[in-house]
Amino acid sequence: MKSVFCLLVLLPAVFSLTYTPGTDTCKDRCIDHYDLYNLCQCTENCELFGDCCLDFYVHCVDPPVDEDSCEGLCGLFTSGKPCQCNDGCLDFGDCCDDYDQFCGGGGVDPDSSCKDRCGIGYDPALTCQCNDECESYSNCCDDYNEQCVGVDPDLTCVDRCGNGYDPGLPCQCNDQCDQFGNCCDDYQDECLLNDNYCKGRCDTDYDSALPCQCNLECPNYGNCCPDFDTECTASCDERCDDPFDSNQPCQCNTACTSKSDCCPDYNEICLNGTGPVPITEADITELAESLWTLDVNRLSPVNDYVINKQAQVGDGDDVDMSPDPFFTSVNESALSSRTYQAFIALMDNYISDTQAFEIYTLEELAEIEEFLDAIFESDVMSTTTQFFIDKGWYENEAEYREWAKEVWFGNYSRKQSDQNFGSSGFEHVFLGETRSSGVTGFHNWLQFYFQEKAGDLEYYGYVRENEPNQKGLAFVWKNVKKDFGSMIIGSSPEFEFAMFSVCFRVKGGAQCPFTLDGSPTRIQTYNIREIYIGSAYFIV
């Protein structure tokens, strides 16, 4: 169903992405509103979201950048410009006169190198990144491995979590570094994933397995995490409708509900109790347990599939320790429901290469709508929708469905400077993507089964496992390696779609802890451009 030669003329009622000739330029398009139909944007916020057209600075900046200047344009080739500011201008002899002044000379744009930038947090103003997430999002600078891999002990948060700001260090490990964009590469792994801090855990139930607590009772017991006061006790008192303040751990303006960063008392103080009700860990647990029970399309490990775990391997091991396939058998007759068939129809609609430009055909758009129709008719998704409506987060199913369609199926580029919109949340999470250094995403068991059955996937072994039915697997797909891919075996597409959507909407990229079938469970999500799902998976 994928044709690289097809041109697309889309009906707005079918889907919200169209291509119109000329929408890759800002000429005559310096407008004040975001337009999803266009390949790139020309709004005053496009720099923030990293989706400006290449000639934005020429046409839309007041005063505009001189056509013969490289100011703000280093590393970019700008069509129609009399001189250029990318590395290739040295070879073609068409560099602007101030190329050396603004772009560093010698063919090296300082913003395109990791020199003196290793470990610095994500910066949307830069053309490439130098933190450990850049490999996941395919936006590392070319010299990332040379400059940043294992070079400086000051670039790690080991034994530094919670330390105050130190201007002498290139990156930080305290609860403010996210706001200032200067966290070390391993901040999340060292300081958040080890449960020593309250970020993303405020007002969660007491858990004796955790080293510290983040509920309102912890001050009485003296077991609060060190960032409890800054993360969990902030208030909207005298702050209602204040603009966003990066120095505050939570916000009190109308945007905080969509950004999932409202203070705990925002609804009570600023909306007189009439606004969306905050969703707690207990709420998510109650929903998750209900959806688990309602998931009649989940396959049973007793009756519907047999797995062969074989060897346990280390995260990053390159040796195939498991000679046999992971799946011994799957009862494919159990995949006959509408949701499974609609999901399977989507599997061949994508090109795994993150650099390949994705264009939906009319048939593929119809298949997306069929998939959404199927899952929203299920008890799992109807319960999820009603959950959000009851909490006041959406007015009706149509509103929630439109949001879900955009965040899951809207195409975007993994690298902000790349105009090839070759990725989407659905493709990345459920089907997987490839780049030269490895597999990214790929967190769905059914895709694993079909790819292994077709001979396109080689199972190396399992790394970790968790209940219920959660496995972290190592494998090679399309000749590149996935060191650790987590997935929940046997679950239906509607269950995963529902839980990933809930955690992304409520937590906005932070960890999402809850209980599933009686077992402690966490989902991690990431966002792209503050809009789309960048990734979502069970933490195993």
N, C-alpha and C positions, 0 to 999 in steps of 0.2 A: 504494500500500500504506500510505501515511501517512494516518491519519484523526485529525483533531484532536478528534473527538467520542468516540473510543473510551475506555472504561474498562478497566483491566487487572486481570485476576486470573491470576496466574502460577503455574505449577507449579515448585517448587524444582528439579526435575530438568532443567527447560528452561533456566533462566538464574537468575542470583543477584541480580536486582533486582526487587523487588516493591513495590507501593504498598499501604499499609494506612491506612485513615482514622485520623487522630490522630497519625501519625508525624511531623508537622511541629511538634509541641509536646513539651516536656520534662515536662509534667504526668504524674506517676506513672511517669516513665521515667528517673530519675536513677540510671543503672546504671554499672557499672565496666568494660563491654566495648563495643567497637565493633560496630555492627550494620549491615552493608551494605544490609539490606533497607529501612532507614529513610531518609527524605529528608534528615534532618539528625540530628545526634548530641547526646548529653547526657553524654558521658564527660568525665573530667578532662583529656583531651588534645584536646578539640574546639576549644579556643581556638588550639592550636598548628596544627591542620590547617585552621582557618577554616571548620568546618562545624557550628558550634553552632546549635541552634534559637534563634529570636529570644527565647524566654522562658527561656533557659538560666540567666541571672543571677537571674531571679525564683524559680525552683524548685530549682536545684541548687547554688548557691553557699552555702557555710557560713562566716559567717552570710549568709543570703540578702540580696540587695539589696532595700531597702524598695520596696514596690509604688508608693509615691508619690515615688520618687527617680529621677534620671537618671544616677546613678553607674554608669559602664560601659555605658550604653545609648544614648549620643548617636548620633543619626541613625537610630535604629530605631523602627519602629512595632510595639508589642507588644500583640497581641490579648488582651483581657481585663484589661489594665492600666488603672487608673482615670485615669491621666494619661500623656502621651506625651512623647517626647524627640527626635522627628524635626522637620525644618523645617516640616512641615505643621501642627504643633501651634500655631504662631503664627497661622495662618489660621483654625484651628478653635477656638482659645481653650482648648485642653486640655493645655497644657504643664505639666509638674511644677513645683513651686515652686522647685526648685533647678536649673532648666534653664539659667539664665544662669550659675550657678556652675560647672557641669560642662561645658556645651556652648558656652560663649563668648558667648551672647546674640546679639541682632541677627539671629537665624536662621542663624548660621554655626557649624557644629560645627568646631572647630579641626582635628580629625582628618579632616575631609572636604575640606580645602583644601590646596593645594600651597604656600601662603605659608610661606617659610622651610624648605621641605622638598624643594626641587628637587634631584634627583640622589641623594637618600638611598635606600639599598638597600631591597629588598622587606621589608615588615614585616607579618606575618600578623595582628597585633593591630589594624591600622588598616583602616578600611572602604574606603579607596581608596589608590592609589599614585601616586608622582610621579617614577618613573624611566623610562628609555626602553623598558623592556619592558612598561609598563602598556598601551600601545596594542595590543601583540600579544595581551595577555590580557584586554583590555576592562575593566580595573579602574582606569583613570586617574581622578583627581579631576576634577570639572567644570571647574576653573580651571587644569588642567594646561598647556594651550596658552598661556594668558594669562601664567601665572607662570613657566613653565619652558623654553619653546622659545627658544633663542638669547639668553639673558639674562645669563650670567655666565661669564667665562673660567675661573673657579675650579671650574666644574662639569665640566671635561673632563680626560681623562688624557693628552692630547697633551703629549709631552715630560715626563711625570711618572711613567711606568711604573716601578715598583720603588722609588719614593721612600718614605722612612720616614713613619710616621704624623705628621700635622701637625694638631694640634687647632684651628688657626686656619682650616682649610679645611672646607667642608661635606661633602666626600666624599673618599675615598682611592683610591689606585691601586697598592697593594702586594699581596703575595700573602696577606695576612691579612684583607683587606677583605671577602672572601666570608664568612669565619667571623663577622665582626662586623656584617655587613649594611650597610656604609657605603661600598660601591664607587660610583664615579661611573657615570653612565649608560653611558659609552662604554668602561668598563673592559675588557669582553670583546673589543670590536672592536680597541681600541688595544693592549691588553697581553697578550691571549691568542691572538687569531686571527692575530697577526703572528709567532707562533712564537718570541718572545723570552723565553718563560718555560716552566717545566717542569710547570705544573699540567696534569694529564691526559696527560703525556708520559713519566713516569718509566719507566726501563728499556726505552725504545724503542731500536731499532737506530740506529746512526750514520747520519746523513743529511747529506751534504755540502752540500745545498741550504739547510739551516737555519743561522741565525746562531750558534746555540749548541746544546749537546747535553745529554741528561739520562740517559745510561746510566752504569753503574758505572765505566766506563773514562775518563770525561771529566776527572776530577781529574788523571789521569796526563798528559793532553794539554793541560790548561789551557783547555778550551773549554766548561766547564759554564755553563749559564744562571745568572743571579744568584740564583734561588730554589732552586737544586739542593739545597743542604744542608737547607733547611727542608722541601722537598717530597718529597725522594727518599731521604734517609738516616735518617729517623726509625725507631726500633726498638720492639718490644714487650718488650724486656728489662725485667723488673720492673714491667710495666704490664698483664699479662694480667688480663682481667675488670674493669679500671678503668672507671668510668662515662665517658660521652662528655665529651671535653674540647675545647672550641672553640679552645683555644690550641695544640692539637697538629694537625699536618698530616694525621695518620692515626690510626686507632683500633685498640684491641686487645680489644674485647668481642664477645660473640656476635652483636650486631647489625651488626657491620661488614661481614659478607659480604653481607647484604641491602642495605646502604647503599653498598656498593662503596667503602668508605674504610678498609679494613684496611691496616695497615703491611705492608711486603713480607715480613717474617719472622713474621707472625701465625700462619700455619699451622705453621711449624717450631717456634716457641717455645711457643705457647699450646695447640696441639692435637697436639703431638708428631708432626706430619706426617700426621695422619689426617683433617684437615679438607678443605674445598674447596680445590682447587689454584688459585692465582692465575692469571688469564688475561692474557697479555701481548699486545703489539701483534703479535708474531710469530705467536702462536696465532690471532689474529683474521685476520691475512693468510692463513695457511694455510687457515683455514675459508672465507674469502671466495673465494679462488681455486678451492677445491673446489666451492663452491656455484655459482660462475659456470659451471664446466664442467658441473655437473649440471643446470643450468637449461634443460632441453629445451624448455620452453614460451616461452623468450625469442624475440621476433620479430627477424628479421634485417633490417638496413638495406639489404641487397642484394636480398633476395627478398620481404620482407613489408611494408615501408612506404617511403614517399617523403616527405621533408620539404622545405620551402621556407623557409630561414632569412630571406632577404631582408635587411632593414637591421639593423645593430647600433645599439642605442640605449643611452643612459646610464641608470643606475639612478635612477629618479624622473622621467624625461622623460615629459611628458604628451601628446606628439604621436604619432599613429599613423603610423609610417614604413613599414608593410608592408601594401600593399593586398590581398595575397592571403592565404589561410589558411596556417597553419604546416604542417598535414598536407595534402599533395597526394593521398595515397591510403594506405589501410591494408588489408591482406589480412584481412578479417574472418573468413574460414574458419580462420585460424590461432588464432582466439579460441574455438574449439569445445571445448577441453579442460575438464575438470570444474572446475579451479581458476578459470579465466577466467569460466565461466558462473556459478559461485557468487559470484564477486566482482561481476559485473555485476548480479546479483540484489539486492545490497546497496545499489546506487547510488541507488535512489529511496526509501530508508528514512529519510532525514534531512531536516530543515529547516535551510537554510544559516544563517539568522539566529541569532547566538549567544545572543540573548535569548529565543528560542522554546523552551518547555519540551518536551523530547523524551520520548515514552512509547513503548517498544517494544510492538508487538502480538505476539500469539502467533505469527503467521506470520513476522514479522520475526525473532523469537528463533529460530525454526526455521531461518531462512536463515542466521543467524549460526553455528549449530551445523553446518549443511551446509558453510559456508565453512571452518570449522575442520577438519571431517572431511576435506574435499578437500585442503587444504594440508598437513595432518599426514600424509596418505598419500603425498605427493610425496617424491621422493628429497631435495629441498632441505631440507624441514622435518625429515624423519627423520634426516638427517645432523646438522642443527643440534641436535635433541633429544639425539642420542647424544653430541655434543660436550659438552653441559652435564652429562650423566650421567657421562661419563668423567672430567670435571673435579671431580665430586662436588658440583655445585651443585644438582642435582635427583636424586631417587631413581628416577624413572620418567617416562614420557611424560605420564601423567595429571596429575602434579604440575606439570610445566612448562606443559602446556596450560591448566590452571586459572589459573596466574599470567598467561599471555599473554591469556587471555580477559578477566581483570579489568582489566589495564592498558590494553588496547586498546578494550574495549567497555563498560567501566563509565562511566556518565554522570556528569558533574560540571558545576558552574557555573564559567565563566571568572572571574567576579567573586565574591570570597569572601563578600561580604555579600548576594549574590543567591541565592535559593533555587530559581531556575529552572534545573534541571539540563539545560542545552541544548547540551552539548558532550561529545565523547568523543575519544580519541586517534585512532580509526579515521576518524571523520568529518573531523576537522581535517586529518590528514596526507593521506589518500587522496582525499577528496572536496572539501575546502575549506569555509570558513565566510565569512560576510559580516557586516559591521557598517557603520555609516554612513560611516566613514572609509576603508574599503577591504576587500580580500579578505585573509583570514588562512589559513595553511596552504596546501592545494591543491598537493601535491607528487607527483601521479601522472599519468603521461602518458596513460593510458587515459581517465581522467576528462576530461582536456584534449581529447582527440580527440572523444569523444562530445558534449561541450558545444559545441565548435566546429562539429561537424557539424550539431547542432541549431539553430545560429544564436544561441546564448546566450552565446558567447564571441568577443571580438574581439582577435586577435593584433596587438600593436604592434611587436614586434621582439625580437631576442635581445640579452641584456646581456653574458653570458659563456658559455663552454663549456669542457668538460674531457672527457678520455677516461676510461672508455669511455662514449660516448653520453650524457654529462651536459650538460644545457642549463639556462641561467638565462634565463627568459622574462619579458617584460612583456606584460600583457594586461588587458582589461576583462571582467569576468564579472558578470552580473546588475547592470549599470550602475555597478559600483564597480571600482576599479583595483587591480591587483596589480603593484607596481613591479618586483618581482623574485621569481619563483617557480622554484626549482630542481627538476629531476626527471631521472630516468634513462630515456631513451626505449627502449621495447621490452621492458624487463625484465618478468618475470612477477610476479603478485601474491605468490606464495610467496617469491620471492627478496627482494623489498623488505621483506615482513613479517619474514622471517628476519633480515636484516641490521639493520634498525631495532631489532628486539627484542634482538638480541645486544648492540648498542652501548648501548641503554638499560639493559639488565641489568648489563653489565660496567662501564660508565662513569658511570651514574647521573646524566646531565645534562651531563657534560663532553664535549669533542671526542673523537672515536673515529677515530684515524688507522690506515690499513692500506693495503695494495696490492691493486688490483683489475685483473685482466687486464694486469698489469705496470705500471700507472699509479698514482702516489701519489693516494690518495683519503681524504676525511674525511667522516664523518657527524656531525652535531650533533643531540643530543636534549635535550629539556627535560622536567622532571617537574612535575606538578600535585599538590598536597597530599602530596608525598612518596610517592605511590602510582601515579598514572596518567601515561600519556604525554601531555605537553602539546603537544609537536611533535617531529618527526623529519624530517631532510632531508639530502641530499647537499650539502656545501659546494662550490659551483662558483666 
